[in-house]
Amino acid sequence: MPVEIKELIIRANIVDSNDSNYESQIEGNSKEKQEIIAACVAQVLKILERKQER
């Protein structure tokens, strides 16, 4: 007789032991993130302008 699984629950706990190292990486990459965000915003604005032209 086959067994049918109707629900599967997966739980995970993630613990980062290098919290302070992660925060320093975020601060160091803030300029790079700002450049990426600016490029994304520019592309989105171009897409919106093209949609308005149609």
C-alpha positions as CSV (number, residue, x, y, z in Angstrom):
1,M,0.0,0.0,0.0
2,P,1.6,3.4,-1.0
3,V,2.0,6.2,1.5
4,E,0.8,9.7,0.4
5,I,2.4,12.7,2.0
6,K,-0.1,15.6,2.0
7,E,2.0,18.2,3.9
8,L,5.7,18.7,4.3
9,I,7.0,21.3,6.8
10,I,10.6,22.3,6.7
11,R,12.1,24.5,9.4
12,A,15.6,25.9,9.5
13,N,17.5,28.1,12.0
14,I,20.4,30.0,10.6
15,V,23.0,31.4,13.0
16,D,25.7,33.8,11.8
17,S,28.8,33.8,13.9
18,N,30.4,36.7,12.1
19,D,27.8,39.4,12.6
20,S,30.4,42.2,13.2
21,N,32.2,41.2,10.0
22,Y,29.0,41.3,8.0
23,E,28.2,44.8,9.2
24,S,31.6,46.1,8.2
25,Q,31.2,44.6,4.7
26,I,27.8,46.4,4.4
27,E,29.3,49.8,5.3
28,G,32.3,49.2,2.9
29,N,30.0,48.4,0.0
30,S,27.5,51.2,0.4
31,K,29.0,53.2,-2.4
32,E,28.8,50.2,-4.8
33,K,25.2,49.6,-3.7
34,Q,24.3,53.3,-4.4
35,E,25.8,53.0,-7.9
36,I,23.8,49.8,-8.6
37,I,20.6,51.4,-7.3
38,A,21.1,54.5,-9.4
39,A,21.7,52.3,-12.5
40,C,18.5,50.3,-11.8
41,V,16.5,53.5,-11.3
42,A,17.7,54.9,-14.6
43,Q,16.7,51.7,-16.4
44,V,13.3,51.6,-14.8
45,L,12.7,55.3,-15.8
46,K,13.7,54.5,-19.4
47,I,11.2,51.6,-19.5
48,L,8.4,53.8,-18.1
49,E,9.2,56.5,-20.7
50,R,9.0,54.0,-23.5
51,K,5.7,52.7,-22.2
52,Q,4.2,56.2,-22.1
53,E,5.3,56.8,-25.7
54,R,3.2,53.9,-27.0
